[in-house]
C-alpha cells in the first residue's frame, strides 16, 4: 500500500491530495484480514520534505475468543494521523524513494483498535463443558 508523493513534495506547504483505498490486502504479521481494507487518506505537505497523513479505514478481522477459543470475525474501523519525512525523526515514518508505505501504519492502528479481552459475544460462557470439569476439581 504505497502512495507516490513526488508531486506533492514539490507543491507549496498546505497543499493536500486525497487518495481512495479500495480492496487493499496488505500483508500483516499479527492480523488475519477476512475483508479487504477500504477507506480514504488525505496527504498534506507540512514543510520541506515532510507530509502528514490523515485517514479512515475499515476492514474485517478474524479473531480468537479468549473464553471459548473459537474463531470469529469483527468489523474494525481505524482513524489515524501520522507524519512522514524524508529524514524521519522520533515518531515519524520514512518517505522512501518518493513514496510512503501505509501498510505498517494500518496494521498498527488495527492492532490498537482491538479490545483487551477478545470475546466472540458479550455473554460467551467459554469452552463447552469446562465449567463442569473445573467444579469437580479433577485436573
C-alpha positions in Angstrom: 0.0 0.0 0.0 2.3 2.6 -1.3 1.4 6.2 -2.3 3.8 8.1 -4.7 4.3 11.6 -3.3 6.9 13.1 -5.6 4.4 15.7 -7.0 3.1 16.5 -3.6 6.6 17.1 -2.2 7.1 19.7 -5.0 3.9 21.6 -4.0 3.6 24.5 -1.6 3.1 24.0 2.2 -0.5 23.2 3.0 -1.3 21.6 -0.4 -3.1 18.3 0.0 -4.4 15.4 -2.0 -6.9 12.7 -1.2 -6.4 9.0 -2.1 -9.0 6.3 -2.0 -8.1 2.9 -0.5 -10.2 0.2 -2.2 -9.8 -3.5 -2.0 -6.3 -3.5 -0.5 -5.0 -6.7 1.1 -1.8 -5.7 3.0 0.4 -8.4 4.3 0.3 -8.3 8.1 2.3 -10.1 10.7 -0.2 -10.2 13.5 -3.6 -10.0 11.9 -5.8 -12.1 9.6 -8.0 -9.9 7.4 -11.2 -11.5 6.1 -12.2 -8.5 4.1 -10.1 -6.0 2.1 -9.1 -2.7 3.6 -11.2 0.3 2.2 -11.1 3.9 3.1 -9.5 7.2 2.3 -6.4 9.1 3.2 -5.5 12.8 2.8 -1.8 13.6 2.4 -0.9 17.2 3.3 2.5 18.9 2.8 3.7 20.2 6.1 7.0 21.7 5.2 10.2 20.9 3.3 10.3 17.1 2.8 7.6 16.4 5.4 4.0 15.2 5.0 1.1 14.4 7.3 -1.3 11.6 6.5 -4.9 11.6 7.9 -7.1 8.6 7.2 -10.1 6.5 8.0 -10.1 2.8 7.0 -12.4 -0.1 7.6 -12.0 -3.9 7.3 -12.9 -7.2 9.0 -10.6 -9.3 11.0 -10.6 -12.9 12.1 -10.0 -13.1 15.8 -10.0 -15.9 18.5 -12.2 -15.6 21.5 -10.3 -15.6 24.8 -13.1 -17.6 26.6 -14.2 -20.4 24.1 -11.1 -20.3 21.8 -13.4 -20.2 18.7 -12.6 -18.0 15.7 -14.9 -15.2 14.9 -14.9 -12.1 12.7 -15.1 -8.5 13.8 -15.6 -5.3 11.8 -13.0 -2.7 12.6 -12.6 1.0 11.7 -9.5 3.0 12.4 -8.9 6.7 12.2 -5.3 7.8 12.2 -2.8 10.7 11.7 0.9 10.2 11.0 3.8 12.4 9.9 6.2 11.1 7.2 9.5 12.7 6.5 12.5 12.2 4.1 14.8 12.3 7.2 12.4 10.9 9.9 12.8 12.0 13.4 11.2 10.5 16.5 7.6 9.4 15.9 7.9 10.0 12.2 7.8 7.3 9.4 10.1 7.5 6.4 9.4 8.7 2.9 11.4 6.2 0.8 12.0 6.6 -2.9 9.4 9.4 -3.1 6.6 7.2 -1.7 5.1 6.3 1.6 4.1 2.9 2.8 0.8 2.8 4.6 0.8 -1.0 5.5 2.8 -0.8 8.7 0.7 2.2 9.9 -2.6 0.5 9.1 -1.5 -2.7 10.8 -0.5 -0.8 13.9 -3.8 1.1 14.0 -5.9 -2.1 13.6 -4.0 -3.8 16.4 -4.5 -0.8 18.7 -8.3 -0.9 18.0 -8.6 -4.4 19.4 -10.2 -4.8 22.8 -8.1 -6.1 25.6 -10.3 -9.1 26.0 -11.4 -10.7 22.7 -14.9 -12.1 23.0 -17.0 -13.7 20.3 -20.1 -12.4 22.1 -20.5 -10.5 25.3 -22.1 -13.4 27.2 -19.7 -16.1 25.9 -19.7 -18.9 28.5 -16.3 -20.3 27.5 -15.3 -23.8 26.4 -18.4 -26.1 26.5 -18.1 -28.5 29.5 -15.2 -26.6 31.1 -17.3 -25.3 34.0 -18.4 -28.8 35.0 -14.8 -30.1 34.7 -13.5 -27.3 36.9 -16.1 -27.7 39.6 -15.4 -31.4 40.0 -11.8 -30.5 40.9 -10.2 -33.1 38.6 -7.3 -31.7 36.7 
